[in-house]
Amino acid sequence: MIPRTIYPSIEYGIRYKPVTLITGARQVGKTTICGEIVREKGFNYVSLADGRERALAIQDPEMFLRVHPTPLIIDEAQYAPGLFDVIEGIIDREKFERGTNNGMYILTGSQMYNLMENVSQSMAGRVSIVDMSPLSMNEILGRKEEPFRVDFERNILRSIEKVIPVDDVFKMIVRGGYPELYGQPEMDTSRFYSDYVETYIERDVSQVINLKDKLQFRRFMEYIASITGQELVYDHIANALGISIKTVQSWIGVLVAGEIVYLLQPFVPRSNVKSITKRPKLYFRDTGLACYLARIFDPETLRIGYLGGHMVETFIINEIMKSYSNNSEKAGFSYYRDSNGNEVDLVILRDGVLTLVECKAGMTYDSGDVRSFSRLEGSDYAVGPSCILCLTEKAYPIKDGVYALPISSI
């Protein structure tokens, strides 16, 4: 099993909260990491994917929790929302009688909105929330993961430590980050994603909405994959697919709830609010799934095709965001675009300082490629060292405080 960077965050939740909630898309490794907790920490385990266990949890949650004592992991907890109120009573009683209730339950699920709604209603303040992503590049490479920062000397050392050839970057993008693909390297990528999409639509989507036309929803997913890294324009999608804007909005919400996609909001400086694009950009959380849905089945097709740049951008931004979330580090992520065509792919706000990041699928760049960076100088926040993350294998300076960095420096 590939060690997961996020494991210490789960241990922290067990130590300091009565309930730890592990969310994340289907097959990102939640069950696997729960198995590790069972072996290392002696938790009991039950999955509500089991029909009999699910029926008992729904029909008689109190009996279910008596049958399965603490410390307990409940996998796929979203199937039995009635459990949450009963768990609340148990952990409160434990606190009153024994003075401590930490580390009693771990709940997992792949429908974050449903889980969070139940948690906020029943167990607010009693839960540590851990969101798991697909494997990061660093986890796949087997090296330490740390929150990405632009520190030229450190970035050089990190990129030298592990040089990633361009061909390998595109292979990684097409393969994606689902753990099963790396636990079984001989597994066919397309077959894995074919099964994944079918299971996701049949189980997860049908759980959230009454889906009448599953084929149309699949076409919708394929279209959305083709616009990863682009502005989300609801009427364009509606017109392309012949569905209503209301349906598009609902289905985007389903993909967000299932952590298939996320929406990156625009950065809006107070100095020029009127000229700033207000629409979010849409990104797939896993490039392998996006490539499969966009019918890109091999690295060479991706490299020469029109979606190559958008997939590289999606991959880079995902890896940066995972480097923070896997280490439980907080930062603000957004993008910048104004009516004059100035754009910055990623704006990171941390400790009152902006880091500006351009994501490129080439190797050689100069100061002309970061002209848009100047648009954020003089905003509410200082602009710190910034960069172009691209397919170069060696880092180099572009101008004062701005560098071209290899993807391996993340």
N, C-alpha and C positions, 0 to 999 in steps of 0.2 A: 504494500500500500504506500502511495506517495504521501509523505508527511504534509499536513495542512498547516499553513501559517496561522490560521484562525483558532487553532486548538487552545492556546492559552486564554483567548477571550472567553471560550466556553468554560474553562476551568475557573476563571474569575467569576463568572455568573454563578457557578455551583457554590463557590466559596462565600459569596456575599448576598445572594438572593434566594428566596425559596423556590422560584420557578425560573428556568432558563428556556427561552423560546428560540429555536433554531429554524430560520426560514430560508427559502431559496428555491430555485426552479427545480423541476423534476430531474432527478439523477445527477445532481451536483455533488453528491457524496454525503448527504445528511445521515442516511442509514449506516453507511460505512463508519463514519466518525462516531456514531452512537455505539456501534459494536466495540470500538476501541474504549469508549467510556465504560461499557459493561465489563470488559476484561480488566481495565486498570483500576476502576473505582467501585466495582461491585454493584452497580445499578441493576435492577430488574428491567426487563424490556417486554413491551407488547406493541404490536402494530395493528392499527385499525384498518389496514388493507385486508386483514383477515376478516371474512364476512361474519363469522360467529362472534369474534371479539367486538366487531363494530356494532352488531345487533345488540349485544349486552350493554355496551357503552351508551347507546342511544336510548334503549328501553329502560335501563335501570343503572344510571351512572354511579349511584352510591354502592350498589352491589359490585359493580365493575371495579371500583377503587378498593373495596374490601378484598376482592379476589387477588388484586395486584398491589401488594404493599410497597411503600416507599423504602429507599429511594427508587424512583420509577421513571423510565423513559416511555413516553407514549408517542409512537411514530404515526404520522398522518392524522394528527389530532383534529384537523378541521372537519373530519367526518362526524364528530359527535360534539357539537357546540354545548350541549347540556352538561358536559363534564366540567366546564370552566367555573360555573357557580359552586359546584360541589367541591372542587379543588380549593376555591377561595375559602370555604368554610373549614376545610381540613387544615390548611396552612395557618389560618388565624387561630384555630383551636390549639394547634401545636405551639404557636408562639406564646399563647396565654398559659398553657400547662407546663411547658418546658423551658420557656425563655428564649428559645432559638428555633428557627424553622428553615434555615438556609440549606440549599442542596436537596430539596425534597423531590422536585419534579423537573424533568426535561421534556418539553413538547416540541415536536417538529411538524412541519407542513409545507406544502408547495403553493398555497394560496394565501399570500401574505395579507391581503386586505381582509379576508374573512377571519383569519387568525387575529389580526390586530384589532378588529372590531370587537371580538369576544374578549380579548385581553383587556382592552381599554374599559369595557363595561364591567368586568368581573375582578380584574387583578391589577389595576393601575397602581404603580409604585412597588409592586411585589415581583416584577419580572425584569430579567436581563435579556435583551433582545440581541441576537447574533444573526446576521444575514450572510449566508454562504453563497459564494459565486462559483462558477466553474473553475477548474484549475487555472492558476496564473502561469504566465511564462516562467517565472522564477521557481514555482513549485515543480513544473515540468523539468526544468533544467537542474533541479536539485541544489539550488543555492539560496542563501539567506535573502528574504524579502524585506525591504525597508521602504517607507514612504518616499516617493519620488520627489527630489528637489534638484534644482539647477545649481550645482556646485562643480565647476569645470574640472578641477583636479580630481574630485571624488568620482565624477562621471567618467573621466578618462580611465581611472583605475578599474571601475566597475565594468566598462566595456572591454578592457583588455583581459580582465578575469575570464570573460566568456564571450568570445567573438561568435556572432551568429551570421553565417553567410546568407546572402539575399535569398537564395533558393530555399533555405531552411525557414526563413520568415514566412514565405508564401505557403510552404508545407504546413506550418503551424497554424496559419490563418484558415486554411481549408480543413484541416483536421479538427480544429476547435479545442475546447478545454474540458469536455466531459470525461470524468475519471475512468469510466469503463473502456474508453478508447486507448488509454495508456496502460491499464491493467492487462489488456489483451491486445497487444500491438498488431497482431495478425487480423484483427477484426476489420471488416470492410466499412469504410467511413459512410458511404451512401446508404448501406443497409441499416446501419445504426440509426442514422437520422430519419430514414423512412419509417422505422418502427417508432422512433421517438415522436414524430409528428402525429402519427396515427393514434398512439396512446394518449398524447396530450389532448388532442381534439375529442377523443372518445371519453376520456375520464375527467380531465381538469376543466376543459371548456364547458362540457355538458353539465358539470356541477355548478357552474356560475350562471349560465344563461340557458334558456330553452332554444337550443340551436336546431333550426329546422332544415337548413341546407349546409351540411358538413363540407360538401365539395366547394361551395362558394366561400366558406370560411378558409379553406385551404388555399384557394386562389387569392383571397385577401392576404394571407400570410406570405405567399410568394411575392405579391406586389410590394408589401411592406419591406420585405428583405431587399428588394431592388432599390429602395430609397433610404437605406440605412446611411446615416451621416448627412442627411439633408433636412431642410426645413419641413415641418409637418403642416401640410395644407389640406385640410379635410375635404374641401370641395373637389380638388384635383383627384383624390383617391376615389371619391364617390362617383365622379364622372367616368373615370377609367374603368370602374368595376360595375357600373350600373346599379348602385345601391344608394340609399339615402345618407345624407350627412350624419343624421342621428345614429344610423347603424354603424357608420365608420367610427364615430366617437365612442359608442358602446364597445365595439370590438377592440379598439385601441386600449380602452380601459381594461378589457380582459387580458390582453397581452402584457400590460403593465402589472396587473394583479398577479399573473403567473410568472413574473420576472423574466419574461421572454425579451421584452424591450424596456427601455427607459427613455424619459424625455429630458433633454438638457435645456435648461431655461436660459434666456438671454441675460447678459450682464448689462445693466442700465445705469450708466453714470448720470448723476443729477444735472450735469452741465449741458447735456444734449439729448434729453429724454425724447424729444419729438422726432428725432431722426433715426432712432434705434429700432431695429426689427423686434417685434414683440412675440413672434411665433417661436415655439421651442423647436429644437432639432431632435430627430428620432434616431436612436441607436439600438441595434440588436446587442444583447448582453453576451452572445457567443457568436463569433464569426463563422465557425464551422456550420452551425445551424443556418445562419444567414446565407452562406455560400450554397448549401444544399438546396434551400428554398429558391434561390436565384438561379439554380441549375448550373452552378459552377462546381465541377466535380474533380478538378485537378489543378495543381499550382500554376501550370503554364497557361491554362485558359484564364485564370484569375490575373496573372501578370500582364497579359496583353489585352485584356478586355476592358470595357469602359467602366466596370465597377471596381477595378483594381485600387484606384486612389481612395475611394470611399471605404473599401474594406480595410485598407491599411490604416486609415484614420480611425475607423471603428476599433480596430485591434489596439492601436496605441492608447486611445482614450480609455478603453476598458482596462488595459494593464495599469495605467496610472491610477485609476479609481480603485482597482483591486489592491494596489500597493498600500493604499490608505485604509480601506475597509478591513483588509485582512489583519492589519495591525491595530485596529480600533482607534485610528487617528482621524480626527475631524478636520475637514476643509470644505470650503465652498467651491463648487464646480459650476461653470457656466460657459457661454461662448459670447462673442461680440460680433455684431454685424450692423452697419448703418446704411442709410439710403444712398450713400456715395460709393458703395461697393467695398468699403473697408471691412475686413473680417479677421478675427482671431479664433482659431478652432477651439482652443480651450483656455479659459481664464481660471486660475486657481487662486483663491483668497485664503490666506493663512497668516495668522498673527499680524493682521492689518496690512499685509504686503501682497501685491499681485504678482503672480508668475504667469507669463504669457507663453503659450505653446502653439506652434504651427505643426501640423502633421502632414508629412509629404512622402510620396512614393518614389522619389528620386534620390540622388546622392549629392549633387553639387548645388549650393545656393549662396547668395550674397545679400548685401544689405537691402537691395531692392525687394527681396522676398519677405521682408519684415517691416515694410513701410507702415502697415496698419498698426503696429505696436505703438507708434507715436500718438495715435488717437486716444490712448488710455493714459498718457502722461498728463498730469495735472488734474486727474479725477480725484475722487474722495480718498484714494489709497495710493501709496507709493508703489512704483513698479520696480520689482527686484530683478535679479538675473533671470533671463528668459531664453527660449531656445526654439530651434526647429528640430523636431525628432523625425528622423528619416532613415533611409536605407544605406547611408554611409557606414563603412566599417570602422572609420577613424573619426574621432571628434576633432572639430576645428572651430576657431573663433570666426564670427561673422562681422561683428563690430563690438564696441565697448559694451560689455554686459549681456551680449547675445551670442549664442553658440549653436552650431550644428552638432547634434548628438546622435549616436547610433541607438537603435531600439534597445540594444542590449544594455544601455546605461540606465534603463528604468529599474 
